[in-house]
Amino acid sequence: MKPLRFIYFSLFLIAICSTSCKKKNHLNQTVLALKRTGQFVTAEFTLGKIVKTSDDKTWYKIGDRKILISLEAHLKAGINLLNINENNFAVDGSDLSVTLPPAEIFSLSIPPEKIKLEHQEIGILRSDFSAAEREELLTQAEVQIRNLADSLRILEIAEENAELFLEKLLQQSGYEKVRITFSGK
């Protein structure tokens, strides 16, 4: 009778171990697949921006100098999955909790063909805006657009989209309940 119990117990342990190993292997494969995604872009925006400046405050220069430039910027935001590992995941039976890094802006580009000089007014005794001055205006526009990310909810939208997508993906992968949170929140 004892050898029969030993066989049943051994089979029971093998079944538990293989189930647990399968779950661990499945989790490792899930982490690896997500990590390979790298920069997971979950939000893209096209923003219009008007840049204007007036150089008429200098007392020793005679005449006004004004410029108005319109531009279109393309912004991509999402979740950087390169640094995730098994510690970002917690499995409880068929439930999965995932902690992801917060969303970030991956790229902001201003295509040259989308930059238009709308208006320029140069006094007769003044020189045109130089290429360096125009470049400085575009740099300021880029900084202003990045600063708008919070008020436009760009990072929040990127996180919401990532949460929806990954929740569905991981549920299709076999987890019944998936809970996604973002570190630092």
C-alpha positions in Angstrom: 0.0 0.0 0.0 2.8 2.4 0.8 4.4 2.1 -2.7 1.1 3.0 -4.2 0.8 6.1 -2.1 4.3 7.0 -3.1 3.5 6.7 -6.8 0.3 8.8 -6.4 2.2 11.4 -4.4 5.0 11.5 -6.9 2.5 11.9 -9.8 0.8 14.7 -7.8 4.1 16.5 -7.3 5.0 16.1 -11.0 1.6 17.5 -12.0 2.0 20.5 -9.7 5.6 21.1 -10.8 4.8 20.8 -14.5 1.8 23.2 -14.1 3.9 25.6 -12.1 6.8 25.3 -14.5 4.5 25.9 -17.5 3.1 29.0 -15.8 6.6 30.3 -15.0 7.7 29.5 -18.6 4.6 31.2 -20.0 5.3 34.3 -17.9 9.0 34.4 -19.0 7.8 34.1 -22.7 5.3 36.9 -22.0 7.9 39.2 -20.5 10.4 38.5 -23.3 7.7 39.2 -26.0 6.8 42.5 -24.4 10.4 43.4 -23.9 11.1 42.9 -27.6 8.4 45.5 -28.3 10.9 48.1 -27.0 9.3 51.5 -27.3 5.6 50.7 -27.4 4.0 53.7 -29.1 0.4 54.0 -27.9 -0.4 57.6 -28.8 0.4 59.8 -31.8 -0.6 63.5 -32.1 -0.3 66.1 -34.7 -0.2 69.6 -33.2 -0.3 73.0 -34.8 1.7 75.8 -33.3 2.1 79.5 -34.0 5.4 81.1 -33.2 5.7 84.9 -33.1 8.3 87.3 -31.9 8.8 91.0 -32.0 12.2 92.7 -31.8 11.2 96.3 -31.1 12.3 96.6 -27.4 16.0 97.4 -28.1 16.5 101.1 -27.5 19.5 101.5 -29.8 17.9 99.9 -32.8 15.6 102.0 -35.0 12.5 100.3 -36.4 10.5 97.2 -35.7 11.2 93.6 -36.6 8.4 91.0 -36.3 7.9 87.5 -37.5 5.0 85.0 -37.4 5.6 81.3 -38.3 3.1 78.5 -38.3 4.2 74.9 -38.0 2.9 71.4 -37.6 4.5 69.0 -35.1 4.2 65.2 -34.9 4.5 63.7 -31.4 4.7 60.0 -30.4 4.3 58.8 -26.8 4.1 55.5 -25.2 5.6 53.0 -22.8 9.3 51.9 -22.8 9.2 48.2 -22.3 12.9 47.6 -22.7 13.6 47.7 -18.9 10.8 45.4 -17.7 11.5 42.0 -16.2 9.8 39.3 -14.1 9.7 41.7 -11.1 7.1 43.8 -13.0 4.7 40.8 -13.0 2.8 39.1 -10.2 0.8 35.9 -11.0 -1.9 34.8 -8.6 -3.5 31.7 -10.1 -5.0 32.9 -13.4 -4.8 36.6 -12.3 -1.9 38.8 -13.5 -0.8 42.1 -12.1 1.6 44.2 -14.2 3.5 47.3 -13.2 4.8 49.3 -16.1 7.0 52.3 -16.3 5.2 55.6 -16.8 4.5 56.9 -20.3 7.0 59.2 -22.0 7.4 61.2 -25.2 9.5 59.2 -27.7 9.7 61.6 -30.5 8.7 65.1 -31.5 9.4 66.1 -35.1 8.6 69.2 -37.1 8.8 68.4 -40.8 10.5 71.3 -42.7 7.7 71.3 -45.3 5.2 72.0 -42.5 7.0 75.2 -41.4 5.5 78.3 -43.0 6.4 82.0 -42.8 3.0 83.6 -42.3 4.1 87.2 -41.8 7.3 89.1 -41.5 7.6 92.9 -40.9 11.1 94.4 -41.0 11.8 98.1 -40.5 13.8 99.8 -43.2 16.9 100.1 -41.0 16.7 96.6 -39.7 18.1 93.3 -41.0 16.0 90.2 -41.7 15.8 87.4 -39.1 18.8 85.2 -39.5 18.6 81.4 -40.0 20.0 81.0 -36.4 17.3 83.2 -35.0 14.6 81.3 -36.9 16.1 78.0 -35.6 16.0 79.4 -32.1 12.3 80.2 -32.5 11.7 76.6 -33.6 13.6 75.2 -30.7 11.4 77.3 -28.4 8.3 76.0 -30.1 9.5 72.4 -29.5 10.0 73.1 -25.8 6.6 74.7 -25.6 5.0 71.7 -27.3 6.7 69.3 -24.9 5.5 71.4 -21.9 1.9 71.1 -23.3 2.0 67.3 -22.8 0.4 67.6 -19.4 -2.3 70.0 -20.2 -3.2 68.0 -23.4 -3.2 64.7 -21.4 -0.8 63.2 -23.9 1.0 61.0 -21.4 -2.2 60.0 -19.7 -3.8 59.0 -23.0 -0.7 57.0 -23.9 -1.0 55.1 -20.6 -4.8 54.5 -21.0 -4.2 53.1 -24.5 -1.3 50.9 -23.3 -3.5 49.6 -20.5 -6.4 48.7 -22.8 -4.2 47.0 -25.4 -2.0 45.0 -23.0 -5.0 44.0 -20.8 -6.7 42.5 -23.9 -3.5 40.9 -25.2 -2.6 39.3 -21.8 -6.2 38.0 -21.4 -5.9 36.4 -24.8 -2.7 34.9 -23.6 -4.6 33.0 -20.9 -4.9 35.2 -17.9 -8.4 35.7 -16.7 -8.0 39.0 -14.8 -5.3 41.4 -15.7 -4.5 44.5 -13.6 -2.1 47.1 -15.0 -0.6 49.9 -13.0 2.2 52.4 -13.7 5.1 52.9 -11.4 5.3 56.3 -9.7 1.5 56.5 -9.4 
